[in-house]
Amino acid sequence: MALTFHRCELQYSSQTTERRAMHDARQTAIAETRGLIDEARQLRNRLRTCETTYRRSLREMERGTAIRTVLSNAEVGDVRQSLNDTLQQFEQTRHRSRLAIIASGLQEGDDDR
């Protein structure tokens, strides 16, 4: 039996090998989902940090602080890059998790996605 997923072909020669592969695929899906949960936590923390920075900047603008000073104080470039990096990591992990779950489901014969 052969299974092709995401341009990868997996071959199985026996029921034992097939059961082991299904178990391995399920374990991979579980591990990737745990990783996704961890990345979600990190993203949530990063968003909280950004929100705090945005609120601080808003208060400064409302007080009449010069925009140049507000932007400098907020270190907007660093905050933006940090958030972008965290979002990108989350998206990559989410994608890997999704692929692992689909692969596990296909090995189990579950074509309902």
KEGUKE-564287 format. One record per residue (C-alpha): residue number from 1; residue in three letters; chain; x, y, z. Coordinates in Angstrom, 2 decimals, always signed. Example, Ala and Ser with C-alpha at 12.3 -4.5 7.8 and 13.67 -1.06 7.14 Angstrom:
+------+------+-------+---------+---------+---------+
| resi | resn | chain |       x |       y |       z |
+------+------+-------+---------+---------+---------+
|    1 |  ALA |     A |  +12.30 |   -4.50 |   +7.80 |
|    2 |  SER |     A |  +13.67 |   -1.06 |   +7.14 |
+------+------+-------+---------+---------+---------+
//
This chain:
+------+------+-------+---------+---------+---------+
| resi | resn | chain |       x |       y |       z |
+------+------+-------+---------+---------+---------+
|    1 |  MET |     A |   +0.00 |   +0.00 |   +0.00 |
|    2 |  ALA |     A |   +1.28 |   +3.48 |   -0.83 |
|    3 |  LEU |     A |   +0.17 |   +6.82 |   +0.59 |
|    4 |  THR |     A |   +1.15 |  +10.08 |   -1.05 |
|    5 |  PHE |     A |   +0.79 |  +13.24 |   +0.95 |
|    6 |  HIS |     A |   +2.34 |  +16.60 |   +0.25 |
|    7 |  ARG |     A |   +4.52 |  +15.11 |   -2.51 |
|    8 |  CYS |     A |   +5.85 |  +12.40 |   -0.16 |
|    9 |  GLU |     A |   +5.13 |   +8.76 |   -0.84 |
|   10 |  LEU |     A |   +4.99 |   +6.32 |   +2.04 |
|   11 |  GLN |     A |   +5.16 |   +2.56 |   +1.39 |
|   12 |  TYR |     A |   +3.83 |   -0.12 |   +3.73 |
|   13 |  SER |     A |   +4.76 |   -3.77 |   +3.43 |
|   14 |  SER |     A |   +2.78 |   -5.33 |   +6.27 |
|   15 |  GLN |     A |   -0.05 |   -4.70 |   +8.71 |
|   16 |  THR |     A |   +2.46 |   -4.32 |  +11.55 |
|   17 |  THR |     A |   +4.34 |   -1.65 |   +9.63 |
|   18 |  GLU |     A |   +1.05 |   +0.03 |   +8.76 |
|   19 |  ARG |     A |   -0.09 |   +0.08 |  +12.40 |
|   20 |  ARG |     A |   +3.29 |   +1.44 |  +13.52 |
|   21 |  ALA |     A |   +3.13 |   +4.16 |  +10.87 |
|   22 |  MET |     A |   -0.39 |   +5.12 |  +11.97 |
|   23 |  HIS |     A |   +0.79 |   +5.28 |  +15.57 |
|   24 |  ASP |     A |   +3.83 |   +7.37 |  +14.56 |
|   25 |  ALA |     A |   +1.64 |   +9.70 |  +12.48 |
|   26 |  ARG |     A |   -0.76 |  +10.13 |  +15.39 |
|   27 |  GLN |     A |   +2.13 |  +10.82 |  +17.78 |
|   28 |  THR |     A |   +3.49 |  +13.40 |  +15.34 |
|   29 |  ALA |     A |   +0.05 |  +15.04 |  +15.16 |
|   30 |  ILE |     A |   -0.14 |  +15.10 |  +18.95 |
|   31 |  ALA |     A |   +3.35 |  +16.59 |  +19.27 |
|   32 |  GLU |     A |   +2.64 |  +19.22 |  +16.62 |
|   33 |  THR |     A |   -0.64 |  +20.16 |  +18.32 |
|   34 |  ARG |     A |   +1.18 |  +20.56 |  +21.64 |
|   35 |  GLY |     A |   +3.68 |  +22.78 |  +19.85 |
|   36 |  LEU |     A |   +0.81 |  +24.81 |  +18.42 |
|   37 |  ILE |     A |   -0.65 |  +25.33 |  +21.89 |
|   38 |  ASP |     A |   +2.74 |  +26.53 |  +23.12 |
|   39 |  GLU |     A |   +3.08 |  +28.91 |  +20.16 |
|   40 |  ALA |     A |   -0.44 |  +30.23 |  +20.84 |
|   41 |  ARG |     A |   +0.61 |  +30.99 |  +24.42 |
|   42 |  GLN |     A |   +3.71 |  +32.82 |  +23.19 |
|   43 |  LEU |     A |   +1.65 |  +34.78 |  +20.66 |
|   44 |  ARG |     A |   -0.87 |  +35.74 |  +23.36 |
|   45 |  ASN |     A |   +1.97 |  +36.98 |  +25.60 |
|   46 |  ARG |     A |   +3.51 |  +38.97 |  +22.73 |
|   47 |  LEU |     A |   +0.13 |  +40.54 |  +21.93 |
|   48 |  ARG |     A |   -0.30 |  +41.57 |  +25.57 |
|   49 |  THR |     A |   +3.11 |  +43.20 |  +25.52 |
|   50 |  CYS |     A |   +2.25 |  +45.03 |  +22.30 |
|   51 |  GLU |     A |   -1.09 |  +46.15 |  +23.69 |
|   52 |  THR |     A |   +0.66 |  +47.60 |  +26.73 |
|   53 |  THR |     A |   +3.06 |  +49.48 |  +24.45 |
|   54 |  TYR |     A |   +0.16 |  +50.77 |  +22.31 |
|   55 |  ARG |     A |   -1.76 |  +51.96 |  +25.36 |
|   56 |  ARG |     A |   +1.32 |  +53.74 |  +26.72 |
|   57 |  SER |     A |   +1.81 |  +55.44 |  +23.34 |
|   58 |  LEU |     A |   -1.86 |  +56.44 |  +23.23 |
|   59 |  ARG |     A |   -1.60 |  +58.08 |  +26.66 |
|   60 |  GLU |     A |   +1.48 |  +60.00 |  +25.54 |
|   61 |  MET |     A |   -0.29 |  +61.22 |  +22.38 |
|   62 |  GLU |     A |   -3.34 |  +62.25 |  +24.40 |
|   63 |  ARG |     A |   -1.04 |  +64.28 |  +26.67 |
|   64 |  GLY |     A |   +0.31 |  +66.11 |  +23.65 |
|   65 |  THR |     A |   +3.72 |  +64.46 |  +23.45 |
|   66 |  ALA |     A |   +5.33 |  +64.94 |  +20.04 |
|   67 |  ILE |     A |   +4.73 |  +61.98 |  +17.72 |
|   68 |  ARG |     A |   +8.47 |  +61.62 |  +17.09 |
|   69 |  THR |     A |   +9.00 |  +61.25 |  +20.84 |
|   70 |  VAL |     A |   +6.07 |  +58.81 |  +21.19 |
|   71 |  LEU |     A |   +7.44 |  +56.62 |  +18.43 |
|   72 |  SER |     A |  +10.93 |  +56.76 |  +19.85 |
|   73 |  ASN |     A |   +9.74 |  +55.90 |  +23.36 |
|   74 |  ALA |     A |   +7.64 |  +53.01 |  +22.10 |
|   75 |  GLU |     A |  +10.48 |  +51.54 |  +20.04 |
|   76 |  VAL |     A |   +7.87 |  +50.81 |  +17.38 |
|   77 |  GLY |     A |  +10.31 |  +49.13 |  +15.01 |
|   78 |  ASP |     A |  +11.36 |  +46.60 |  +17.61 |
|   79 |  VAL |     A |   +7.80 |  +46.01 |  +18.79 |
|   80 |  ARG |     A |   +6.53 |  +45.56 |  +15.22 |
|   81 |  GLN |     A |   +9.36 |  +43.18 |  +14.27 |
|   82 |  SER |     A |   +8.92 |  +41.14 |  +17.41 |
|   83 |  LEU |     A |   +5.20 |  +40.75 |  +16.75 |
|   84 |  ASN |     A |   +5.79 |  +39.90 |  +13.09 |
|   85 |  ASP |     A |   +8.34 |  +37.23 |  +14.06 |
|   86 |  THR |     A |   +5.97 |  +35.71 |  +16.62 |
|   87 |  LEU |     A |   +3.08 |  +35.72 |  +14.13 |
|   88 |  GLN |     A |   +5.23 |  +34.05 |  +11.49 |
|   89 |  GLN |     A |   +6.37 |  +31.35 |  +13.92 |
|   90 |  PHE |     A |   +2.77 |  +30.73 |  +14.99 |
|   91 |  GLU |     A |   +1.62 |  +30.43 |  +11.38 |
|   92 |  GLN |     A |   +4.42 |  +27.97 |  +10.53 |
|   93 |  THR |     A |   +3.59 |  +25.85 |  +13.56 |
|   94 |  ARG |     A |   -0.13 |  +25.97 |  +12.79 |
|   95 |  HIS |     A |   +0.57 |  +24.81 |   +9.24 |
|   96 |  ARG |     A |   +2.79 |  +21.91 |  +10.41 |
|   97 |  SER |     A |   +0.16 |  +20.88 |  +12.94 |
|   98 |  ARG |     A |   -2.56 |  +20.90 |  +10.30 |
|   99 |  LEU |     A |   -0.47 |  +18.80 |   +7.91 |
|  100 |  ALA |     A |   +0.37 |  +16.29 |  +10.64 |
|  101 |  ILE |     A |   -3.29 |  +15.93 |  +11.63 |
|  102 |  ILE |     A |   -4.40 |  +15.48 |   +8.02 |
|  103 |  ALA |     A |   -1.65 |  +12.91 |   +7.38 |
|  104 |  SER |     A |   -2.67 |  +10.97 |  +10.48 |
|  105 |  GLY |     A |   -6.31 |  +11.05 |   +9.41 |
|  106 |  LEU |     A |   -5.44 |   +9.85 |   +5.92 |
|  107 |  GLN |     A |   -3.46 |   +6.95 |   +7.35 |
|  108 |  GLU |     A |   -6.44 |   +6.01 |   +9.48 |
|  109 |  GLY |     A |   -8.65 |   +6.15 |   +6.40 |
|  110 |  ASP |     A |  -10.51 |   +9.21 |   +7.64 |
|  111 |  ASP |     A |  -11.04 |  +11.45 |   +4.64 |
|  112 |  ASP |     A |  -13.33 |  +13.88 |   +6.52 |
|  113 |  ARG |     A |  -11.34 |  +17.10 |   +6.91 |
+------+------+-------+---------+---------+---------+
//
